Amino acid sequence: MYDFAIVGGGIVGLSTALALGKRYPQAHILVLEKESNWAFHQTGNNSGVIHSGIYYKPGSFKAKFCRDGSRSMVEFCQEHEIDHEICGKVIVATDEQELPRLENLYNRGLENGLTVQKISPEEVKEIEPHVRCVGGIRVFSTGIVNYKQVCLKYAELIQKQGGDLRLNTKVLTISASGKNQVIETNNGNFETKFVINCAGLHSDRIAKLGGVEPKAKIVPFRGEYYELTPEKRYLVKTLIYPVPNPDFPFLGVHFTKMIDGTVHAGPNAVLSLKREGYKKTDFDLKDFAEVMTYPGFWKLAAKHADEGIQEIIRSFSKAAFVRSLQKLIPEIQAKDLVPTHAGVRAQALMDDGKLVDDFLIISGQNSIHVCNAPSPAATSSLEIGKAIASQIPHQSHLETVVIA
Ligand SMILES: Cc1cc2nc3c(=O)[nH]c(=O)nc-3n(C[C@H](O)[C@H](O)[C@H](O)COP(=O)(O)OP(=O)(O)OC[C@H]3O[C@@H](n4cnc5c(N)ncnc54)[C@H](O)[C@@H]3O)c2cc1C
């Protein structure tokens, strides 16, 4: 019998287990992960950026958790000697039309309590000598890390707290058993008092298994990356971002120096025909049919048909991808880039065609469901974990009794 069972061993599930173990040291905590390693999906295939929180609507969970989370992530890395670097980043406008949006972003950064600086094209060149732009913003607190390493440390600490971590264990059904719940998996059944769904790309399905209707469907958007050849890494010193399209939660293809010294370019954002579809040819009939029969998808597609088509072209045409990157660094050539990994974002979409902008955490009967945790959820993970642990109704039977 467990007090808490967490579905999903990505960064959100593991940080939640860590936070629950701190709040209730006596609790029996179980984490169920269907893959053979932690951080196998979104967490292990992301850009590795510790985001500052500049992009997000002031007052939103994203803005708060990201600003606080970037600090707690850095402290965590320092405490546990995980390689990371606060290298800062530049966001640059490549034509005059982008300048008002850059100004809005600068103001948003200030509203979100960040240290941001407007910089001229010449000042951008002092930081990133190969960038061509008409203006920029410098964001000082942005950093880089390998989130897989962070997760391995989370897992180690959960185990030290006495948590039960199960890999290769896929949740199949969830059913009520009196006041408790029975989770059926391919590796046996587990009984628990409380379920926490952190299943990323499958979170809407797990929510339904747990009797909750999330009112939004997960739509998978693949992000493909290229890597700069080693002899061209000198073109990028830190992180270089364009001004994003405010209609989308994606940041536009950018350059990221990774913590291992490689430089990645991307990710784009193209509809994936499979929830865990990392290759362009990956296809799953159930996943595909669910998207195609979802009214919200067609409303989104009708509104953003042009952007969607451009993304598909950029996915199949390296030349188109390179053209986007050349807006930032004109001297980049196709031969300087080799394809590398891809990640798939779990983005919740409502049936009215609106992408869920903020983190979405829904409470059910003895359960909590994280139904939208896209970027910057890796940065924010320690704060999301703490928020989930405090959202759980008080478990008085787990309180430590101090006898004076
Ligand atoms: C391309 C890309 C770039 C990104 N870049 C950044 C970045 O630079 N910085 C940042 O902060 N964020 C970034 N993000 C976002 C960040 O990676 C995610 O927000 C975060 O990893 C979400 O974590 P998660 O634990 O919710 O999901 P996941 O990491 O996907 O974990 C969910 C887990 O649930 C498991 N699961 C699902 N169904 C079941 C089941 N039935 N039974 C058992 N287990 C199950 C899955 O196997 C998976 O391991 C990026 C994301 C992508 C895709």
The ligand as a MOL file (V3000), in Angstrom:
LIG
                    3D

  0  0  0     0  0            999 V3000
M  V30 BEGIN CTAB
M  V30 COUNTS 53 58 0 0 0
M  V30 BEGIN ATOM
M  V30 1 C 12.2580 19.9640 -28.0410 0
M  V30 2 C 12.0590 20.4390 -26.6370 0
M  V30 3 C 12.8720 21.4440 -26.1040 0
M  V30 4 C 12.6630 21.9030 -24.8120 0
M  V30 5 N 13.5480 22.7610 -24.2370 0
M  V30 6 C 13.4150 23.1010 -22.9270 0
M  V30 7 C 14.3930 23.8800 -22.2690 0
M  V30 8 O 15.4320 24.2130 -22.8420 0
M  V30 9 N 14.1780 24.2490 -20.9820 0
M  V30 10 C 13.0430 23.8790 -20.2930 0
M  V30 11 O 12.8750 24.2650 -19.1410 0
M  V30 12 N 12.1120 23.0960 -20.8940 0
M  V30 13 C 12.2920 22.6800 -22.1670 0
M  V30 14 N 11.3880 21.8550 -22.7600 0
M  V30 15 C 10.2360 21.4200 -21.9940 0
M  V30 16 C 10.5900 20.3380 -20.9870 0
M  V30 17 O 11.4700 19.3920 -21.5370 0
M  V30 18 C 9.2960 19.6760 -20.5490 0
M  V30 19 O 8.4230 20.6960 -20.1420 0
M  V30 20 C 9.5130 18.7200 -19.3730 0
M  V30 21 O 10.5370 17.8230 -19.6860 0
M  V30 22 C 8.2280 17.9840 -19.0660 0
M  V30 23 O 8.5270 16.9860 -18.1300 0
M  V30 24 P 7.4720 15.8590 -17.8110 0
M  V30 25 O 8.0370 15.0770 -16.6910 0
M  V30 26 O 6.1370 16.4930 -17.6630 0
M  V30 27 O 7.3570 15.0040 -19.1610 0
M  V30 28 P 8.2640 13.8290 -19.7150 0
M  V30 29 O 9.7000 14.1280 -19.5840 0
M  V30 30 O 7.7640 13.5480 -21.0930 0
M  V30 31 O 7.9400 12.6200 -18.7730 0
M  V30 32 C 6.7000 11.9440 -18.7810 0
M  V30 33 C 6.9890 10.4830 -18.5010 0
M  V30 34 O 5.7760 9.7770 -18.3340 0
M  V30 35 C 5.9880 8.4640 -18.8020 0
M  V30 36 N 4.7010 7.8170 -19.0630 0
M  V30 37 C 3.7570 8.1970 -19.9540 0
M  V30 38 N 2.7350 7.3400 -19.9470 0
M  V30 39 C 3.0180 6.4000 -19.0090 0
M  V30 40 C 2.3400 5.2270 -18.5290 0
M  V30 41 N 1.1480 4.8370 -19.0340 0
M  V30 42 N 2.9250 4.4960 -17.5480 0
M  V30 43 C 4.1300 4.8560 -17.0290 0
M  V30 44 N 4.8280 5.9410 -17.4640 0
M  V30 45 C 4.2700 6.7030 -18.4360 0
M  V30 46 C 6.7950 8.6890 -20.0720 0
M  V30 47 O 7.4710 7.5170 -20.4950 0
M  V30 48 C 7.7210 9.8110 -19.6590 0
M  V30 49 O 8.9760 9.3540 -19.2170 0
M  V30 50 C 11.5920 21.3690 -24.0570 0
M  V30 51 C 10.7840 20.3510 -24.5830 0
M  V30 52 C 11.0290 19.8740 -25.8420 0
M  V30 53 C 10.2140 18.7280 -26.3510 0
M  V30 END ATOM
M  V30 BEGIN BOND
M  V30 1 1 1 2
M  V30 2 1 2 3
M  V30 3 2 2 52
M  V30 4 2 3 4
M  V30 5 1 4 5
M  V30 6 1 4 50
M  V30 7 2 5 6
M  V30 8 1 6 7
M  V30 9 1 6 13
M  V30 10 2 7 8
M  V30 11 1 7 9
M  V30 12 1 9 10
M  V30 13 2 10 11
M  V30 14 1 10 12
M  V30 15 2 12 13
M  V30 16 1 13 14
M  V30 17 1 14 15
M  V30 18 1 14 50
M  V30 19 1 15 16
M  V30 20 1 16 17
M  V30 21 1 16 18
M  V30 22 1 18 19
M  V30 23 1 18 20
M  V30 24 1 20 21
M  V30 25 1 20 22
M  V30 26 1 22 23
M  V30 27 1 23 24
M  V30 28 2 24 25
M  V30 29 1 24 26
M  V30 30 1 24 27
M  V30 31 1 27 28
M  V30 32 2 28 29
M  V30 33 1 28 30
M  V30 34 1 28 31
M  V30 35 1 31 32
M  V30 36 1 32 33
M  V30 37 1 33 34
M  V30 38 1 33 48
M  V30 39 1 34 35
M  V30 40 1 35 36
M  V30 41 1 35 46
M  V30 42 1 36 37
M  V30 43 1 36 45
M  V30 44 2 37 38
M  V30 45 1 38 39
M  V30 46 1 39 40
M  V30 47 2 39 45
M  V30 48 1 40 41
M  V30 49 2 40 42
M  V30 50 1 42 43
M  V30 51 2 43 44
M  V30 52 1 44 45
M  V30 53 1 46 47
M  V30 54 1 46 48
M  V30 55 1 48 49
M  V30 56 2 50 51
M  V30 57 1 51 52
M  V30 58 1 52 53
M  V30 END BOND
M  V30 END CTAB
M  END
